[in-house]
């Protein structure tokens, strides 16, 4: 993951919180708007299927085309 990817994913997490899951794409947009998320977060969430259900931010992130962070040992 690039630094920009980490920043974008963190921004999504910061505006959705932990209590929202599971949530539909529509619900995620509502939460983002309620928390005054930046336009780029709202725009990304609007690209999700509105009726699809997501169990966590990782599912949202990968659906948006984000890469999964690889841990190094």
C-alpha positions in Angstrom: 0.0 0.0 0.0 1.2 3.5 -0.8 1.1 6.3 1.7 -1.8 7.8 -0.2 -3.7 4.6 0.1 -3.1 4.4 3.9 -4.3 8.1 4.2 -7.4 7.5 2.1 -8.3 4.3 4.0 -7.7 6.1 7.4 -9.9 9.0 6.3 -12.8 6.6 5.5 -12.3 4.9 8.9 -12.3 8.2 10.7 -15.6 9.3 9.3 -17.4 6.0 9.5 -16.4 4.8 13.0 -16.7 1.4 14.5 -20.3 1.2 15.4 -21.7 1.4 11.9 -21.0 -2.2 10.9 -22.6 -4.0 9.2 -24.0 -1.3 6.9 -25.2 -0.9 3.4 -23.6 1.4 0.9 -26.5 3.8 1.4 -26.0 3.8 5.2 -22.3 4.5 4.8 -23.0 7.5 2.7 -25.5 8.8 5.3 -22.9 8.3 8.1 -20.2 10.1 6.0 -22.5 13.0 5.4 -23.5 13.2 9.1 -19.8 13.3 10.1 -19.1 15.9 7.5 -16.6 13.7 5.6 -14.6 15.3 2.8 -16.0 15.2 -0.7 -13.5 12.6 -1.8 -14.8 10.2 0.9 -18.4 10.7 0.1 -17.7 10.4 -3.6 -15.9 7.1 -3.1 -18.7 5.7 -1.0 -21.3 6.8 -3.6 -19.5 4.4 -6.1 -20.6 1.5 -3.9 -23.7 -0.5 -4.6 -26.3 1.2 -2.4 -28.0 -2.0 -1.3 -24.8 -4.1 -0.8 -24.0 -4.9 2.8 -20.4 -4.4 4.1 -19.2 -6.0 7.3 -16.2 -3.8 7.9 -14.0 -1.1 6.4 -11.7 -3.7 4.8 -14.6 -4.9 2.6 -15.4 -1.3 1.6 -11.7 -0.6 0.9 -11.2 -3.6 -1.3 -14.5 -3.0 -3.1 -13.3 0.5 -3.9 -10.2 -1.1 -5.4 -7.8 -0.5 -2.5 -5.1 -3.0 -1.9 -4.7 -5.0 1.2 -1.8 -4.1 3.5 0.8 -6.8 3.7 2.4 -7.4 7.1 6.1 -7.9 7.1 7.7 -10.2 9.6 
